[in-house]
């Protein structure tokens, strides 16, 4: 019985950090650059995105500005994150052709080009947005 209780506590404890990450964002969208990998075409960016709102976002497209290592704008592009259920993490990948990952220094989320969320405020996709990077490429919002 003690072993079973200890095992249950261990399993519940292991699940808490993920749940805490998802609930700490509040009523906002969290965008994390989780990985940047070289590909034949250029750079593959992997994002972890969480809709912290109580209602789903039917379609979210962010305008992103990519900066090279000298700080100059390399390009403007659109990242279509698609549908985001409420309080659930989603992973999205984008291929950026013609640039090496080590040629990028920063990604600026310039704003929402599309934010289809009928049950939310008009600026729900931008207001309070949280950004983070687990790579050498900085992410700002």
NUSESE-264517 format. One record per residue (C-alpha): residue number from 0; residue in three letters; x, y negated, z. Coordinates in Angstrom, 3 decimals, padded with zeros to 6 digits. Example, Ala and Ser with C-alpha at 12.3 -4.5 7.8 and 13.67 -1.06 7.14 Angstrom:
{nr = 0; rest = ALA; X = 012.300; Y = 004.500; Z = 007.800};
{nr = 1; rest = SER; X = 013.670; Y = 001.060; Z = 007.140};
//
This chain:
{nr = 0; rest = UNK; X = 000.000; Y = 000.000; Z = 000.000};
{nr = 1; rest = UNK; X = 002.795; Y = -002.437; Z = 000.876};
{nr = 2; rest = UNK; X = 004.599; Y = -001.573; Z = -002.347};
{nr = 3; rest = UNK; X = 001.435; Y = -002.180; Z = -004.375};
{nr = 4; rest = UNK; X = 000.873; Y = -005.564; Z = -002.666};
{nr = 5; rest = UNK; X = 004.499; Y = -006.557; Z = -003.242};
{nr = 6; rest = UNK; X = 004.247; Y = -005.573; Z = -006.904};
{nr = 7; rest = UNK; X = 001.034; Y = -007.578; Z = -007.333};
{nr = 8; rest = UNK; X = 002.662; Y = -010.649; Z = -005.736};
{nr = 9; rest = UNK; X = 005.675; Y = -010.254; Z = -007.983};
{nr = 10; rest = UNK; X = 003.532; Y = -010.038; Z = -011.111};
{nr = 11; rest = UNK; X = 001.391; Y = -012.998; Z = -010.091};
{nr = 12; rest = UNK; X = 004.485; Y = -015.024; Z = -009.243};
{nr = 13; rest = UNK; X = 005.956; Y = -014.316; Z = -012.668};
{nr = 14; rest = UNK; X = 002.797; Y = -015.639; Z = -014.319};
{nr = 15; rest = UNK; X = 002.716; Y = -018.877; Z = -012.319};
{nr = 16; rest = UNK; X = 005.470; Y = -020.825; Z = -014.121};
{nr = 17; rest = UNK; X = 003.739; Y = -020.488; Z = -017.502};
{nr = 18; rest = UNK; X = 000.406; Y = -021.484; Z = -016.015};
{nr = 19; rest = UNK; X = 002.023; Y = -024.438; Z = -014.231};
{nr = 20; rest = UNK; X = 003.569; Y = -025.691; Z = -017.477};
{nr = 21; rest = UNK; X = 000.179; Y = -025.622; Z = -019.153};
{nr = 22; rest = UNK; X = -001.727; Y = -027.363; Z = -016.345};
{nr = 23; rest = UNK; X = 000.871; Y = -030.046; Z = -015.570};
{nr = 24; rest = UNK; X = 000.393; Y = -031.774; Z = -018.909};
{nr = 25; rest = UNK; X = -003.025; Y = -033.127; Z = -017.963};
{nr = 26; rest = UNK; X = -005.363; Y = -034.513; Z = -020.609};
{nr = 27; rest = UNK; X = -002.755; Y = -034.823; Z = -023.339};
{nr = 28; rest = UNK; X = -001.043; Y = -032.932; Z = -026.123};
{nr = 29; rest = UNK; X = 002.385; Y = -031.498; Z = -025.348};
{nr = 30; rest = UNK; X = 004.802; Y = -031.010; Z = -028.245};
{nr = 31; rest = UNK; X = 008.015; Y = -029.092; Z = -027.614};
{nr = 32; rest = UNK; X = 010.683; Y = -028.442; Z = -030.235};
{nr = 33; rest = UNK; X = 011.489; Y = -024.914; Z = -029.156};
{nr = 34; rest = UNK; X = 013.985; Y = -023.881; Z = -031.841};
{nr = 35; rest = UNK; X = 015.767; Y = -025.119; Z = -034.944};
{nr = 36; rest = UNK; X = 017.182; Y = -022.463; Z = -037.260};
{nr = 37; rest = UNK; X = 019.101; Y = -022.713; Z = -040.497};
{nr = 38; rest = UNK; X = 017.306; Y = -021.199; Z = -043.468};
{nr = 39; rest = UNK; X = 018.111; Y = -020.785; Z = -047.156};
{nr = 40; rest = UNK; X = 015.920; Y = -023.786; Z = -047.954};
{nr = 41; rest = UNK; X = 017.131; Y = -026.049; Z = -045.129};
{nr = 42; rest = UNK; X = 015.993; Y = -026.140; Z = -041.507};
{nr = 43; rest = UNK; X = 013.154; Y = -024.201; Z = -039.882};
{nr = 44; rest = UNK; X = 011.663; Y = -026.011; Z = -036.873};
{nr = 45; rest = UNK; X = 009.627; Y = -024.088; Z = -034.302};
{nr = 46; rest = UNK; X = 007.282; Y = -026.045; Z = -032.045};
{nr = 47; rest = UNK; X = 005.343; Y = -024.991; Z = -028.961};
{nr = 48; rest = UNK; X = 002.260; Y = -027.196; Z = -028.736};
{nr = 49; rest = UNK; X = -000.369; Y = -027.261; Z = -025.989};
{nr = 50; rest = UNK; X = -003.690; Y = -029.081; Z = -026.092};
{nr = 51; rest = UNK; X = -004.217; Y = -030.079; Z = -022.458};
{nr = 52; rest = UNK; X = -007.701; Y = -031.425; Z = -023.093};
{nr = 53; rest = UNK; X = -010.891; Y = -029.660; Z = -022.016};
{nr = 54; rest = UNK; X = -012.101; Y = -029.434; Z = -025.623};
{nr = 55; rest = UNK; X = -010.492; Y = -027.981; Z = -028.735};
{nr = 56; rest = UNK; X = -008.804; Y = -029.986; Z = -031.452};
{nr = 57; rest = UNK; X = -010.084; Y = -028.712; Z = -034.798};
{nr = 58; rest = UNK; X = -007.189; Y = -030.113; Z = -036.821};
{nr = 59; rest = UNK; X = -004.074; Y = -032.022; Z = -035.813};
{nr = 60; rest = UNK; X = -001.549; Y = -033.455; Z = -038.262};
{nr = 61; rest = UNK; X = 001.303; Y = -035.597; Z = -036.951};
{nr = 62; rest = UNK; X = 003.388; Y = -037.951; Z = -039.057};
{nr = 63; rest = UNK; X = 007.012; Y = -037.217; Z = -038.187};
{nr = 64; rest = UNK; X = 010.107; Y = -039.281; Z = -038.893};
{nr = 65; rest = UNK; X = 013.322; Y = -037.273; Z = -039.183};
{nr = 66; rest = UNK; X = 016.596; Y = -039.031; Z = -038.347};
{nr = 67; rest = UNK; X = 020.033; Y = -037.862; Z = -039.459};
{nr = 68; rest = UNK; X = 023.089; Y = -037.771; Z = -037.173};
{nr = 69; rest = UNK; X = 023.957; Y = -041.391; Z = -038.021};
{nr = 70; rest = UNK; X = 020.531; Y = -042.522; Z = -036.780};
{nr = 71; rest = UNK; X = 019.168; Y = -043.340; Z = -040.218};
{nr = 72; rest = UNK; X = 015.739; Y = -042.223; Z = -041.358};
{nr = 73; rest = UNK; X = 016.209; Y = -039.112; Z = -043.459};
{nr = 74; rest = UNK; X = 012.519; Y = -038.735; Z = -044.334};
{nr = 75; rest = UNK; X = 008.908; Y = -039.105; Z = -043.261};
{nr = 76; rest = UNK; X = 006.823; Y = -035.964; Z = -043.362};
{nr = 77; rest = UNK; X = 003.579; Y = -034.496; Z = -042.064};
{nr = 78; rest = UNK; X = 003.453; Y = -031.545; Z = -039.656};
{nr = 79; rest = UNK; X = 000.063; Y = -029.803; Z = -039.760};
{nr = 80; rest = UNK; X = -000.423; Y = -028.155; Z = -036.368};
{nr = 81; rest = UNK; X = -003.892; Y = -026.964; Z = -037.397};
{nr = 82; rest = UNK; X = -006.492; Y = -025.998; Z = -034.809};
{nr = 83; rest = UNK; X = -005.519; Y = -026.164; Z = -031.141};
{nr = 84; rest = UNK; X = -007.788; Y = -024.530; Z = -028.570};
{nr = 85; rest = UNK; X = -008.141; Y = -026.229; Z = -025.205};
{nr = 86; rest = UNK; X = -005.430; Y = -025.424; Z = -022.639};
{nr = 87; rest = UNK; X = -003.809; Y = -022.719; Z = -024.777};
{nr = 88; rest = UNK; X = -000.264; Y = -022.739; Z = -026.144};
{nr = 89; rest = UNK; X = 000.325; Y = -022.324; Z = -029.860};
{nr = 90; rest = UNK; X = 003.549; Y = -021.899; Z = -031.842};
{nr = 91; rest = UNK; X = 003.909; Y = -023.551; Z = -035.237};
{nr = 92; rest = UNK; X = 006.832; Y = -023.390; Z = -037.669};
{nr = 93; rest = UNK; X = 007.758; Y = -025.881; Z = -040.354};
{nr = 94; rest = UNK; X = 010.393; Y = -025.573; Z = -043.034};
{nr = 95; rest = UNK; X = 012.259; Y = -028.792; Z = -043.806};
{nr = 96; rest = UNK; X = 013.946; Y = -028.273; Z = -047.175};
{nr = 97; rest = UNK; X = 017.214; Y = -029.862; Z = -048.189};
{nr = 98; rest = UNK; X = 018.656; Y = -030.653; Z = -044.757};
{nr = 99; rest = UNK; X = 020.719; Y = -028.605; Z = -042.337};
{nr = 100; rest = UNK; X = 019.489; Y = -028.442; Z = -038.751};
{nr = 101; rest = UNK; X = 022.799; Y = -029.841; Z = -037.502};
{nr = 102; rest = UNK; X = 022.146; Y = -032.832; Z = -039.771};
{nr = 103; rest = UNK; X = 019.127; Y = -033.851; Z = -037.662};
{nr = 104; rest = UNK; X = 019.528; Y = -035.888; Z = -034.481};
{nr = 105; rest = UNK; X = 015.978; Y = -036.921; Z = -033.666};
{nr = 106; rest = UNK; X = 012.329; Y = -036.390; Z = -034.583};
{nr = 107; rest = UNK; X = 009.911; Y = -039.223; Z = -033.888};
{nr = 108; rest = UNK; X = 006.226; Y = -038.317; Z = -033.775};
{nr = 109; rest = UNK; X = 004.993; Y = -041.540; Z = -035.365};
{nr = 110; rest = UNK; X = 001.318; Y = -040.872; Z = -034.703};
{nr = 111; rest = UNK; X = -001.571; Y = -038.657; Z = -035.660};
{nr = 112; rest = UNK; X = -002.356; Y = -038.733; Z = -039.366};
{nr = 113; rest = UNK; X = -005.352; Y = -036.470; Z = -038.677};
{nr = 114; rest = UNK; X = -007.004; Y = -035.778; Z = -035.329};
{nr = 115; rest = UNK; X = -010.285; Y = -033.925; Z = -035.739};
{nr = 116; rest = UNK; X = -011.688; Y = -033.464; Z = -032.252};
{nr = 117; rest = UNK; X = -015.390; Y = -034.415; Z = -032.148};
{nr = 118; rest = UNK; X = -015.716; Y = -033.945; Z = -028.379};
{nr = 119; rest = UNK; X = -012.652; Y = -036.067; Z = -027.520};
{nr = 120; rest = UNK; X = -011.803; Y = -039.768; Z = -027.570};
{nr = 121; rest = UNK; X = -010.501; Y = -041.101; Z = -030.917};
{nr = 122; rest = UNK; X = -006.906; Y = -041.426; Z = -029.642};
{nr = 123; rest = UNK; X = -006.856; Y = -038.099; Z = -027.771};
{nr = 124; rest = UNK; X = -004.109; Y = -036.659; Z = -029.994};
{nr = 125; rest = UNK; X = -001.777; Y = -039.586; Z = -029.272};
{nr = 126; rest = UNK; X = -002.624; Y = -040.966; Z = -025.822};
{nr = 127; rest = UNK; X = -000.248; Y = -039.646; Z = -023.178};
{nr = 128; rest = UNK; X = 001.453; Y = -037.269; Z = -025.621};
{nr = 129; rest = UNK; X = 004.349; Y = -035.418; Z = -024.010};
{nr = 130; rest = UNK; X = 007.434; Y = -034.478; Z = -025.996};
{nr = 131; rest = UNK; X = 010.327; Y = -032.213; Z = -025.138};
{nr = 132; rest = UNK; X = 013.122; Y = -030.388; Z = -026.916};
{nr = 133; rest = UNK; X = 014.972; Y = -027.185; Z = -026.088};
{nr = 134; rest = UNK; X = 017.431; Y = -027.960; Z = -028.892};
{nr = 135; rest = UNK; X = 020.074; Y = -030.588; Z = -029.591};
{nr = 136; rest = UNK; X = 017.482; Y = -032.468; Z = -031.657};
{nr = 137; rest = UNK; X = 015.711; Y = -035.111; Z = -029.566};
{nr = 138; rest = UNK; X = 011.917; Y = -035.409; Z = -029.866};
{nr = 139; rest = UNK; X = 010.085; Y = -038.653; Z = -029.133};
{nr = 140; rest = UNK; X = 006.435; Y = -039.597; Z = -029.320};
//
